[in-house]
Amino acid sequence: MELRQLSYFVKAAELSHFTEAAATLYITQSTLSQQIRQLENELGMPLFDRIGKHVSLTEAGGVFLLHARQILLEVEKGKQAIQDLQQLLSGDLRIGVTYAFTSFLLPALATFPVQYPGIRMYVEYGTTQSLETKLRASELDLVLAFHQETFNNDLEMLELFRSKMVVAVSRKNKLASLKKIPLRRLTGMDLIFPSRGFSARDSLDEVLQRNNIQPAVRIEMNDVHSILSLVEKGHWATLLNERALLGWKNLVAIPIEGRELQRRAYIIWQKGTYRKKAAHLFIQELLKALPDIEK
């Protein structure tokens, strides 16, 4: 069994088409078919069902795909470790980011690729749960997220800073002149909330339930930009991290009385795995861009 056979198999599985996979890999279709057939013979089971020009994974193929991807990822990590030892700042850096982290991330994204042009960056947005799943599968190098502090046997969480949740309204909203707002004022207020499953929403639901507050959540969305665009029109209000309002000049952040809606930002790593030098350098750049945040 050879690494190139695994690469061919994974690409064919992803595209469900031998011709397209071969073109992507810059090899002939006959070469791809031959290598996959040799792999199937070695494993003693068919990996694909051939249906005309298209192919689909057999049950054995689906099982083997998980392991083939993991093997290729581990090999890539090994290559990266050797490059780091040789001080060759190149390769890929894959970062998972929750949506609320965008405003913190952008300054570092603007400067880091200029300093280290040999490093290719891939930024993937998602919920904390989905990103942690990919981190565990070694599909991401690290995750940046606002998170409830928990103990994980397989993940390591390093706190970056803390930031408050605020009520965001348009400057045209009658609430915009308030210096502070008590939680109980949210009862009956027309609100747009992040969708369930987002860490911000989970935190809000927990606090509101504990204080027996039932806001009128009229719209739920999984896109912060869209939420703020609607709030900007004047009628709506939302609860978000205060830093999410950076750049939104027509919005006002109203502090909430008390400290229980303070959120914590973390770097999340896999425990016991090699950490790329590029990842450490990026974190250093990220910290430079956050000088005014209370750590």
C-alpha positions as CSV (number, residue, x, y, z in Angstrom):
1,M,0.0,0.0,0.0
2,E,1.4,3.4,-1.1
3,L,0.6,6.9,0.0
4,R,-0.2,7.9,-3.6
5,Q,-2.8,5.1,-3.7
6,L,-4.4,6.6,-0.6
7,S,-4.4,10.0,-2.2
8,Y,-6.0,8.7,-5.4
9,F,-8.6,6.9,-3.4
10,V,-9.5,9.9,-1.2
11,K,-9.8,12.2,-4.3
12,A,-12.0,9.7,-6.2
13,A,-14.2,9.3,-3.1
14,E,-14.6,13.1,-2.7
15,L,-15.5,13.6,-6.4
16,S,-17.4,10.3,-7.0
17,H,-15.9,10.3,-10.5
18,F,-12.7,8.7,-11.7
19,T,-12.2,11.0,-14.7
20,E,-12.6,14.2,-12.7
21,A,-10.4,12.8,-9.9
22,A,-7.7,11.9,-12.4
23,A,-7.8,15.4,-14.0
24,T,-7.5,17.0,-10.6
25,L,-4.5,14.8,-9.8
26,Y,-2.9,15.4,-13.3
27,I,-2.8,11.7,-14.1
28,T,-4.6,9.5,-16.6
29,Q,-7.8,7.8,-15.7
30,S,-6.3,4.4,-16.5
31,T,-3.5,5.1,-14.0
32,L,-6.0,6.1,-11.3
33,S,-8.2,3.0,-12.0
34,Q,-5.2,0.7,-11.9
35,Q,-3.9,2.1,-8.6
36,I,-7.3,1.9,-6.9
37,R,-7.8,-1.7,-8.2
38,Q,-4.4,-2.6,-6.7
39,L,-5.5,-1.1,-3.4
40,E,-8.8,-3.1,-3.5
41,N,-6.9,-6.3,-4.3
42,E,-4.6,-5.7,-1.3
43,L,-7.5,-5.0,1.0
44,G,-9.5,-7.9,-0.4
45,M,-12.7,-5.9,-0.7
46,P,-14.1,-3.5,-3.3
47,L,-14.0,0.2,-2.3
48,F,-16.2,1.6,-5.0
49,D,-19.4,0.6,-6.8
50,R,-18.9,1.5,-10.5
51,I,-22.0,2.9,-12.0
52,G,-21.3,4.1,-15.5
53,K,-19.0,7.1,-15.4
54,H,-19.8,7.7,-11.7
55,V,-18.6,5.8,-8.7
56,S,-19.9,5.5,-5.1
57,L,-18.3,4.2,-2.0
58,T,-19.1,0.7,-0.8
59,E,-19.6,0.1,3.0
60,A,-15.9,-0.9,3.1
61,G,-14.9,2.2,1.1
62,G,-16.7,4.4,3.6
63,V,-14.9,2.8,6.5
64,F,-11.5,2.9,4.8
65,L,-12.0,6.6,3.8
66,L,-11.9,7.7,7.4
67,H,-8.6,5.9,8.0
68,A,-7.0,7.0,4.7
69,R,-7.7,10.6,5.4
70,Q,-6.2,10.3,8.9
71,I,-3.1,8.6,7.5
72,L,-2.6,11.4,5.0
73,L,-3.1,14.1,7.6
74,E,-0.5,12.5,9.9
75,V,2.0,12.3,7.1
76,E,1.4,16.0,6.3
77,K,1.9,16.8,10.0
78,G,5.2,15.0,9.9
79,K,6.4,16.9,6.9
80,Q,5.4,20.2,8.6
81,A,7.4,19.2,11.7
82,I,10.5,18.6,9.6
83,Q,10.0,21.9,7.8
84,D,9.8,23.7,11.2
85,L,13.0,22.1,12.3
86,Q,14.6,23.4,9.1
87,Q,13.2,26.8,9.8
88,L,11.3,26.7,6.5
89,L,8.2,28.8,7.2
90,S,5.9,27.3,4.7
91,G,3.0,24.9,4.5
92,D,-0.6,25.2,5.5
93,L,-2.2,26.7,8.6
94,R,-5.9,25.8,9.1
95,I,-7.8,27.8,11.6
96,G,-11.4,27.3,12.8
97,V,-13.2,30.4,13.9
98,T,-16.6,31.0,15.5
99,Y,-18.6,33.8,13.9
100,A,-18.4,36.1,16.9
101,F,-14.6,36.1,16.6
102,T,-14.4,37.8,13.2
103,S,-13.5,41.3,14.4
104,F,-10.7,40.0,16.5
105,L,-9.3,37.9,13.7
106,L,-9.2,40.3,10.8
107,P,-6.3,42.6,12.0
108,A,-4.0,39.5,12.2
109,L,-5.2,38.2,8.9
110,A,-4.2,41.5,7.3
111,T,-0.6,41.4,8.5
112,F,0.4,37.8,9.0
113,P,0.4,36.7,5.3
114,V,2.6,39.7,4.5
115,Q,5.2,38.7,7.1
116,Y,5.1,35.0,6.2
117,P,4.2,34.7,2.5
118,G,5.2,31.0,2.4
119,I,2.4,30.0,4.7
120,R,-1.0,29.3,3.1
121,M,-3.9,30.1,5.4
122,Y,-7.3,28.4,5.5
123,V,-9.9,30.0,7.7
124,E,-13.1,28.0,8.3
125,Y,-16.2,29.4,10.2
126,G,-18.6,27.3,12.1
127,T,-20.2,26.6,15.5
128,T,-17.9,25.7,18.4
129,Q,-19.2,22.1,18.4
130,S,-18.6,21.6,14.6
131,L,-15.1,23.2,14.8
132,E,-14.0,21.1,17.8
133,T,-15.1,18.0,15.9
134,K,-12.8,18.9,13.0
135,L,-10.0,19.8,15.4
136,R,-10.3,16.3,17.0
137,A,-10.1,14.8,13.5
138,S,-6.9,16.9,12.8
139,E,-8.7,18.8,10.0
140,L,-7.9,22.0,11.8
141,D,-4.7,23.1,13.6
142,L,-6.4,25.3,16.2
143,V,-9.8,26.9,16.9
144,L,-10.5,30.4,18.1
145,A,-13.8,30.7,19.9
146,F,-15.8,32.2,22.7
147,H,-16.6,29.3,24.9
148,Q,-18.0,28.2,28.2
149,E,-15.1,27.1,30.3
150,T,-15.2,23.3,30.4
151,F,-12.8,20.4,31.0
152,N,-11.9,18.3,28.0
153,N,-9.7,15.2,28.1
154,D,-8.6,15.7,24.6
155,L,-8.6,19.4,24.1
156,E,-6.5,22.2,25.7
157,M,-8.1,25.6,26.2
158,L,-5.9,28.8,26.7
159,E,-7.8,31.9,27.7
160,L,-7.0,34.9,25.5
161,F,-9.3,37.6,27.0
162,R,-12.7,38.4,28.3
163,S,-15.3,40.6,26.6
164,K,-18.8,41.7,27.6
165,M,-22.1,41.0,26.0
166,V,-24.1,44.1,25.2
167,V,-27.5,45.1,23.8
168,A,-27.0,46.4,20.3
169,V,-29.5,48.9,18.8
170,S,-29.6,51.5,16.1
171,R,-28.8,55.1,16.9
172,K,-32.4,55.7,15.8
173,N,-33.7,53.3,18.4
174,K,-35.4,54.9,21.5
175,L,-33.1,52.8,23.7
176,A,-29.9,54.2,22.2
177,S,-29.6,56.9,24.9
178,L,-29.5,54.4,27.8
179,K,-26.2,54.3,29.7
180,K,-27.0,50.8,31.0
181,I,-29.8,48.3,30.7
182,P,-31.0,45.8,33.3
183,L,-31.6,42.2,32.2
184,R,-35.2,42.4,33.2
185,R,-35.7,45.1,30.6
186,L,-35.3,42.5,27.9
187,T,-38.7,40.9,28.8
188,G,-41.0,41.3,25.9
189,M,-38.4,43.2,23.8
190,D,-38.4,42.3,20.1
191,L,-35.0,40.7,19.6
192,I,-32.9,38.9,16.9
193,F,-30.8,36.2,18.4
194,P,-28.0,34.0,17.0
195,S,-29.3,30.5,16.1
196,R,-29.4,27.8,18.7
197,G,-26.2,25.8,18.8
198,F,-23.9,28.9,18.7
199,S,-22.0,29.4,21.9
200,A,-23.3,32.9,22.3
201,R,-26.9,31.7,22.1
202,D,-26.2,28.9,24.5
203,S,-24.7,31.4,27.0
204,L,-27.6,33.8,26.6
205,D,-30.3,31.1,27.1
206,E,-28.6,29.9,30.2
207,V,-28.4,33.4,31.8
208,L,-31.9,34.4,30.8
209,Q,-33.4,31.1,32.0
210,R,-31.6,31.5,35.4
211,N,-33.1,35.0,35.8
212,N,-36.5,33.9,34.6
213,I,-36.5,36.4,31.7
214,Q,-38.4,35.6,28.5
215,P,-37.5,38.0,25.7
216,A,-39.5,38.0,22.5
217,V,-37.1,36.4,20.1
218,R,-38.7,37.1,16.7
219,I,-35.8,36.1,14.4
220,E,-33.0,33.6,14.7
221,M,-30.0,33.8,12.3
222,N,-26.6,32.1,12.0
223,D,-24.9,35.1,10.4
224,V,-23.8,38.1,12.6
225,H,-23.5,40.5,9.7
226,S,-27.1,39.9,8.7
227,I,-28.2,40.3,12.3
228,L,-26.5,43.7,12.6
229,S,-27.8,44.8,9.2
230,L,-31.3,44.3,10.4
231,V,-30.7,45.9,13.8
232,E,-29.2,48.9,12.0
233,K,-32.6,49.6,10.3
234,G,-33.9,50.8,13.7
235,H,-36.6,48.6,15.2
236,W,-34.7,45.5,16.3
237,A,-32.2,44.8,19.1
238,T,-29.8,42.0,19.7
239,L,-27.4,40.7,22.3
240,L,-23.8,40.2,21.0
241,N,-20.2,40.4,22.0
242,E,-19.3,44.1,22.2
243,R,-16.5,43.7,19.8
244,A,-18.8,42.4,17.1
245,L,-20.0,46.0,16.7
246,L,-16.6,47.3,15.5
247,G,-17.0,49.2,12.3
248,W,-20.8,49.6,12.7
249,K,-21.0,53.4,13.2
250,N,-24.8,53.5,13.2
251,L,-25.1,51.0,16.0
252,V,-24.9,51.6,19.8
253,A,-23.7,49.1,22.4
254,I,-25.6,49.4,25.7
255,P,-23.8,47.7,28.6
256,I,-25.9,45.2,30.6
257,E,-26.0,45.6,34.4
258,G,-23.9,43.0,36.2
259,R,-21.0,40.8,35.0
260,E,-22.6,37.5,34.3
261,L,-22.8,38.1,30.6
262,Q,-19.0,38.4,30.3
263,R,-17.7,35.9,27.8
264,R,-14.2,34.3,27.5
265,A,-12.2,33.9,24.3
266,Y,-10.0,30.8,23.9
267,I,-7.4,29.2,21.7
268,I,-8.4,25.6,21.6
269,W,-5.7,22.9,20.7
270,Q,-5.6,19.2,20.5
271,K,-3.8,17.7,23.5
272,G,-0.7,15.6,22.8
273,T,-0.3,16.6,19.1
274,Y,2.4,18.5,17.3
275,R,1.7,22.2,17.1
276,K,3.0,23.9,14.0
277,K,5.5,26.8,14.3
278,A,3.2,28.7,12.0
279,A,0.4,28.3,14.5
280,H,2.5,29.8,17.3
281,L,3.6,32.7,15.1
282,F,0.0,33.4,14.1
283,I,-1.1,33.5,17.8
284,Q,1.7,36.0,18.5
285,E,0.4,38.2,15.7
286,L,-3.1,37.9,17.0
287,L,-2.1,39.0,20.4
288,K,-0.4,42.1,19.0
289,A,-3.7,43.1,17.5
290,L,-5.5,42.9,20.8
291,P,-3.6,45.4,23.0
292,D,-6.7,47.1,24.3
293,I,-8.6,44.1,25.5
294,E,-8.6,43.2,29.1
295,K,-6.9,39.8,29.5
